[in-house]
Amino acid sequence: MPIDVRPYDGTARDFLAAAETAFGEHLRDDDAAIFAPVFEADRSIGTWDRDRLVGTASAFSFELTVPGGVLPAAGVTMVGVHPTHRRRGALRRMMRMQLDDVRARGEPLAILWASEGSIYQRFGYGLATLRARIGVQRHRSSFARPHAPSGEMRFVSVDEAKRLFPPIHDAILPSRPGFFHRTPAFWDETLHDPEHWRHGAGAAFHVVHEVAGTPDGYARYRIKDQWDEGGPNSTLVVNEMLATNPAAHLDLWRFLLDVDLIGKIEAWNVAPDDPLILAALEPRRLGLGLADGIWLRVVDVASALAGRRYLADGQLVIEVHDEFCDWNDGRWSLRVEAGVPLVEPTAAAADLACDVTDLGAAYLGGFTFRQLADAGRIEELAPGGVSRADALFRTERAPWCPKVF
Ligand SMILES: CC(C)(COP(=O)(O)OP(=O)(O)OC[C@H]1O[C@@H](n2cnc3c(N)ncnc32)[C@H](O)[C@@H]1OP(=O)(O)O)[C@@H](O)C(=O)NCCC(=O)NCCS
């Protein structure tokens, strides 16, 4: 039987159930309850075999921090096709419908976390941010310099966390490309803590860092309890840790690294430029690893390039190849004056040629054009073209996305 791909018009619960099947999971009632308020039915697409929903793709309406500003972006999510219907083109058709819809909504960007990096590049997504993993033995986690705490730590309830965490997050949001605004329903989802999300650890702990009673940082973590012949050897797993200033940030790390009865501290989504790396006495002992963060698709080259800011003035012509969204395909002139860009199509000779995936990789400042050239991904067409591009696109901080969606 042929499959039919069309806008979804059913319930959040049925959609989630179908997506869970694609991910090899079964729907649970509490997950359905937490998912329903964040679900955007009018941005959801279903693949049907007769009356059976066998494929899903949805998106959240995000406000994404980009260098020097904020842009509407589609947060692509719940993409899955049942194993009974795989490799029959369902994903390709859903991606087509979704990207056309994103464009029609006037969103210049789409972002996603990929289960496998090989899936989305064919649809124009480029690796835009990295995340660092850390796994450090508590007794090897000293700082290089003496540490004097700037404030105090306090345990808070989940309800307090829902009240105290968002303003801290939102204070950081404008300065870190890759952050997106979380609605209250998204915070409920962030702090949702069912047993099957804990992977053998206990319920989450929530702490705030305060200076004179004013919170300026928070952490959420779990403890995987373990006692060996030699004594306590538990693992502390950091879910999320954010602070509005460097002193609070280091205080939070020191707190997390010093909890008693812990053998090892693990964090799986840390900014790749986290100050801990330079604060540590033994950086190698942090067990640093790098992995892909969010993938970004430039859906509309003109409005995406015009929608961010640049740290230098200059002029650049980029030849963009975009097979899947041909409205982007062609040469684009970017002229920046006093940090403000003017973008227009051009017939002028190009400084460099790149695939739209590579523009996505460079867009937030996660990768330089030099890195992309060294990886054999882009081509310099005019002498100095790569350096000129990097002078324009460079950012002060590495982009980072603290939340998987
Ligand atoms: C990934 C998934 C959605 C693909 O769906 P699908 O309907 O089988 O994909 P399609 O038949 O439309 O394939 C589209 C293209 O992607 C390729 N592709 C699909 N899945 C792939 C994968 N996991 N790895 C690499 N390539 C993949 C296909 O070969 C095809 O390539 P082509 O167009 O160049 O011929 C599906 O396998 C799935 O649900 N997997 C489990 C859940 C998951 O990982 N979802 C993604 C969440 S981020």
PDBQT file of the ligand as one rigid body, heavy atoms in Angstrom, charges set to zero:
ROOT
HETATM    1  C1  LIG A 501      15.691   7.964  10.635  1.00  0.00    +0.000 C 
HETATM    2  C2  LIG A 501      14.307   7.604  10.105  1.00  0.00    +0.000 C 
HETATM    3  C3  LIG A 501      13.324   8.711  10.495  1.00  0.00    +0.000 C 
HETATM    4  C4  LIG A 501      14.377   7.503   8.581  1.00  0.00    +0.000 C 
HETATM    5  O1  LIG A 501      13.084   7.377   8.017  1.00  0.00    +0.000 OA
HETATM    6  P1  LIG A 501      12.838   6.697   6.590  1.00  0.00    +0.000 P 
HETATM    7  O2  LIG A 501      11.433   6.955   6.234  1.00  0.00    +0.000 OA
HETATM    8  O3  LIG A 501      13.308   5.304   6.632  1.00  0.00    +0.000 OA
HETATM    9  O4  LIG A 501      13.813   7.543   5.666  1.00  0.00    +0.000 OA
HETATM   10  P2  LIG A 501      13.644   7.739   4.069  1.00  0.00    +0.000 P 
HETATM   11  O5  LIG A 501      13.227   6.436   3.454  1.00  0.00    +0.000 OA
HETATM   12  O6  LIG A 501      12.812   8.914   3.755  1.00  0.00    +0.000 OA
HETATM   13  O7  LIG A 501      15.139   8.050   3.706  1.00  0.00    +0.000 OA
HETATM   14  C5  LIG A 501      15.558   9.325   3.293  1.00  0.00    +0.000 C 
HETATM   15  C6  LIG A 501      17.033   9.257   3.044  1.00  0.00    +0.000 C 
HETATM   16  O8  LIG A 501      17.713   9.203   4.302  1.00  0.00    +0.000 OA
HETATM   17  C7  LIG A 501      18.538   8.039   4.361  1.00  0.00    +0.000 C 
HETATM   18  N1  LIG A 501      18.452   7.562   5.752  1.00  0.00    +0.000 N 
HETATM   19  C8  LIG A 501      17.357   7.274   6.411  1.00  0.00    +0.000 A 
HETATM   20  N2  LIG A 501      17.648   6.884   7.654  1.00  0.00    +0.000 NA
HETATM   21  C9  LIG A 501      18.967   6.950   7.794  1.00  0.00    +0.000 A 
HETATM   22  C10 LIG A 501      19.866   6.688   8.840  1.00  0.00    +0.000 A 
HETATM   23  N3  LIG A 501      19.436   6.272  10.050  1.00  0.00    +0.000 N 
HETATM   24  N4  LIG A 501      21.177   6.863   8.631  1.00  0.00    +0.000 NA
HETATM   25  C11 LIG A 501      21.626   7.297   7.413  1.00  0.00    +0.000 A 
HETATM   26  N5  LIG A 501      20.798   7.568   6.383  1.00  0.00    +0.000 NA
HETATM   27  C12 LIG A 501      19.491   7.399   6.571  1.00  0.00    +0.000 A 
HETATM   28  C13 LIG A 501      17.968   7.091   3.368  1.00  0.00    +0.000 C 
HETATM   29  O9  LIG A 501      18.930   6.176   2.906  1.00  0.00    +0.000 OA
HETATM   30  C14 LIG A 501      17.502   8.043   2.271  1.00  0.00    +0.000 C 
HETATM   31  O10 LIG A 501      18.593   8.444   1.504  1.00  0.00    +0.000 OA
HETATM   32  P3  LIG A 501      18.406   8.956  -0.013  1.00  0.00    +0.000 P 
HETATM   33  O11 LIG A 501      17.253   9.905  -0.032  1.00  0.00    +0.000 OA
HETATM   34  O12 LIG A 501      19.707   9.590  -0.326  1.00  0.00    +0.000 OA
HETATM   35  O13 LIG A 501      18.117   7.720  -0.800  1.00  0.00    +0.000 OA
HETATM   36  C15 LIG A 501      13.801   6.261  10.663  1.00  0.00    +0.000 C 
HETATM   37  O14 LIG A 501      14.737   5.269  10.341  1.00  0.00    +0.000 OA
HETATM   38  C16 LIG A 501      13.608   6.265  12.175  1.00  0.00    +0.000 C 
HETATM   39  O15 LIG A 501      12.531   6.573  12.631  1.00  0.00    +0.000 OA
HETATM   40  N6  LIG A 501      14.656   5.898  12.964  1.00  0.00    +0.000 N 
HETATM   41  C17 LIG A 501      14.530   5.805  14.397  1.00  0.00    +0.000 C 
HETATM   42  C18 LIG A 501      14.182   7.144  15.072  1.00  0.00    +0.000 C 
HETATM   43  C19 LIG A 501      15.162   8.224  14.708  1.00  0.00    +0.000 C 
HETATM   44  O16 LIG A 501      16.370   8.048  14.760  1.00  0.00    +0.000 OA
HETATM   45  N7  LIG A 501      14.614   9.408  14.351  1.00  0.00    +0.000 N 
HETATM   46  C20 LIG A 501      15.398  10.587  14.068  1.00  0.00    +0.000 C 
HETATM   47  C21 LIG A 501      15.353  11.408  15.299  1.00  0.00    +0.000 C 
HETATM   48  S1  LIG A 501      16.429  12.773  15.325  1.00  0.00    +0.000 SA
ENDROOT
TORSDOF 0
